[in-house]
Amino acid sequence: MGGLEKKKYERGFVTNYISRNKAQKKLQLSLADLRRLCILKGIYPHEPKHKKKVNKGSTAARTFYLVKDIKFLLNEPIINKFREYKVFVRKLWKAYGKSEWNGVEHLKDNKPNYKLDHIVKEGCPTVIDTLRDLDDALSMCFLFSTFPRTSKCHGQTVQLCRVIAARALHKVFLSIKGIYYQAEVLGQPIVWIAPCAFSHDHPTDVDYRVMATFTEFYTTLLGFFNFRVYRSLNLHYPPKLEGQAQADTEASEGAHALDSESSMEKPAALSASLARVVVPAAEEEAEAREFRADGDMAAQEQVCRKELEAQEKHKKLFEGLKFFLNREVPREALAFITGSFGGDVSWDKSFCTGATYDVTNSRITHQMAWAANSRHWQVLRAAPGGEEEDAEAGSEKKKEPCTVKLEDKQRMAQEEESEARRLAIMMMKKREKYLYQKIMFGKRRKIREANKLAEKRKVHDEAVKSEKKAKKAKPL
C-alpha cells in the first residue's frame, strides 16, 4: 500500500513556529518594518522548548515567532501604509535627483501617514487596561522629552497640566536614577520616573529606532487617556489657556495651549492655567442630592468623610503660597511639584518664558535658591515602589514638633566612607570589578576561617579549665 512519505521536521509542535526570515517573506516586509510592526501590535519572539528540532537539526542562533501571530498580522492595514511610504521615499529621491522642486513639494504635501487608534483600542479596550501601561508610557515619554532634537530622536514632549489641574500628585522621591513621581489617577496609583535635567549625548550602542517606535505608540495611548482625564476634570482637550476661553466663543477657532508661544517650554506650560468647561448648576445639585440619598450608613460615611478631608488637605499643602525659583534649582521638577499641591510658582523672566511675577513681588513666601534635597516632609516622600511606610500603616500617633537632632560625627564619617566605596565600585570596569569581588571573597573566607579557629580555641580552653576544676575538686 502506498502513502504519503513522512518527512522530518514537518509535523508536530515544530509547525507552530516560524523563523524571522520566513516571516519577512510571508509579510513582504523589511527587517525594520517587521520589528516596528511587532512592537506596535505587541507580538514578541518565542523560545521553543526544543530549539534544535524547530531549527531542523541546526544549532545556529535564530529568532522564532508563533505562526498564529504572523497570520494575525497578514490583515493589518498598517502594512499597506509601510509599502506606500517606501514608494513615497523612492519617488522623492527621484524628484530630488531630477531637481524637480515642484514635484518634491507636491510629494511632501501628500506624504502617506497612518494612525494607531485601532491598535490602541485593541491593546487597551478599557481605562483599567490603559492604567496598567501608563507607568511605562509616562517614563518613556519623559525620557524622550529630555533628548535633543536630532535625526535619531523625534520624540514629542508630554505636558503635565492634567496632573496639576487634578492635584493628583501624592509622593515624590529623588534618586540618582531620576525623580520618581506617584499620582493617583481614577483611583489607581501610577508611579513613573523622570530623568534629571542634564545634557544628553546619544550613545552609539543604543537602538533609538526601537525606543522611538514604543514612544510613538505611547504618545497615542496618552492622547486617548488625556482626553478621558481632561473631560473628567471639566477641562478642554486639547488644553486651552484660561485667558483664551472667552476669545474662543467669538472666534471660529480657539487658541489651544499647544499653539501658544509660552508652551514651547514645559516649565512655561506648567505655570499657565487651563480653561474649564462650565458645569450646569442643576447637574451639581443632582449630584449633591444623590450623595445625600446614598449616605445611609453613618459610620461608613464618617470614615469616608475623614479620608476625603485628609486628601483635600494634602492637595492644598502649598495653597496660598508663592514660590520663586532661582537659576540653580531644577526648574521643571520643582514647578511641577509646587503646582500639583496648589502653590503659585514663577522665575526670572530673562531666564525662561512663562514667568507670572517678578522677584520683587512682596507676596513671595518662599524662594528656592539651592539644589533639591530628598529629605522632604513625610507626606511628600515615598519609596520608588510606592509602598507606604510601616509607621503610617500603624495606629495614629501624635505628630511631634520638628526638632534638630545632633548627628554622631563618627557615624556620619562611616556613612560617607561607605558611600564613597560603593560609588567607587560602581565606576569600576567589569574586569576590575570581577577581580575586586574575588579579592573580597578571599578576605571574607580568611575571616571566617579565623573565626572558626578562635571558636575552637575557646571551646578547647573551656574544656581544659573544666578538667582542671574537676581534678582540684576530686579528693586525694
Buried (B, 14 or more C-beta within 10 A) or exposed (E): EEEEEEEEEEEEEBEEBBBBEBBBEBBEBEEEBBBBBBBBBEBEBBEBEEBEBBBEEEEEEBEBBBBEBBEEBEEBEBBEBBBBBBEBEEBBEEBEEEEEEEBBEEBEEEEEEBEBEEBBEEBBEEBEEBBEBBBEBBBBBBBBBBBEEEEBBEBBBBBBBBBBBBBBBBBBBBEEEBBBBBBBBBEEBBBBBBBBEEEEEEEEEEEBEEBBBBBBBBBBBBBBBBEBBBEEBEBBBBBBBBEBBEEBEEEEEBBBBEEBEBBEBBBBBBBBBBBBEEEEEEEEEEEEEEEEEEEEEEEEBEEEEEEEEEEEEBBEBBEEBBBBBBEEBBBBBBBBBBBBBBBBBBBBEEEBBBBBBEBEEEEBEBEBEEEBEEEBEEBBBBBBEBEEEEEEEEEEEEEEEEEEEEEEEEEEEEEEEEEEEEEEEEEEEEEEEEEEEEEEEEEEEEEEEEEEEEEEEEEEEEEEEEEEEEEEEEEE
